[in-house]
Amino acid sequence: MSQKQYDEREIRCPRLGGEVNFKFCRTSEEPFCHRIIICWAERIDIGAFLSENYTPEQIQSALNKPRATKLEQILKAMEKTKT
């Protein structure tokens, strides 16, 4: 399963309150957004995607790291769009 296979699919992001594509979810945080499983589980086989593209350590890191405040998340997302 290619890492870019689902990049153009879109959903409403509960963190940002607007539409985002899968590429944003897999690149907005390192290694990917901690909500990726919750948001995409009904749309793609997210478990298979993660296990094929990330190590168990990367998955645990993403799911267990401390969370930024909503304002910090929005500012970070805005900064990413500038590049």
N, C-alpha and C positions, 0 to 999 in steps of 0.2 A: 504494500500500500504506500503510494507516494506521499510524501509530506505535503505536497502542494495540491493533491487530488481534490480537496474540498474547499480550497481557498476562496472561491467565488460565491459560495453559499452564504446566505445572510439570515440573521436573526436579530431580535431586539435585545440589546444588552441591558440587563437589569442594573448593572453598575453605572452605566453612562446614560441610560434612558433613551437611546436611539439605536438605529440599525448599524450593525457592524458585520463584516464578513468573517469567515472562519480564519483567514490569515491573520486578522487582527487578534483573535483569541489565542492563536498559537504563537504570536510574537509580541504581544503587549506587555508581557512579563517574562522573566527568565526562569525556567525554560518555556513556560506557557501560563496562561491565566489559570488561577486556582479554581475557577468556576467552570472550566471547560467541560467537565464530566456532567455537571448539573444541566448546563445549557444545551449541550449537544447530544445527550444520550438518546433522545427520542428521534433524532434526525439522522445520525450516522452510528456506525459501530465504533464508538469512541474508545472502548477498551482495547479493541484490536489496533486501532490507530495509534494509541499511546504506546502499547507494548511493542509495536513494530518500529516506532520512530524515536523512542526515548528509553533510557536505561531505567531500571527500577529505582535507582538512586535519584535520578532527575525527577521522576514522577513523585516520589516521596517528598523531595525538596519543594516542589511546586505546591503540593497539597498541604504541607505542614508549616510553611513559612509564615511569619507574622504579617498581618494585613495592614495596608496603608489606609488612611482615612479616605472618605469619599472625595474630599477636596484634593488630597494628594493624588488620588487616582485620576481625577479629571485633569489636573495640571500635567501629570505625566503623559496622559493620552494626547493632550494638546501639544505638548513638546514633541512627541513622536510624529505628529502630522506635519510639523514644520520641516522635517528632513526628507 
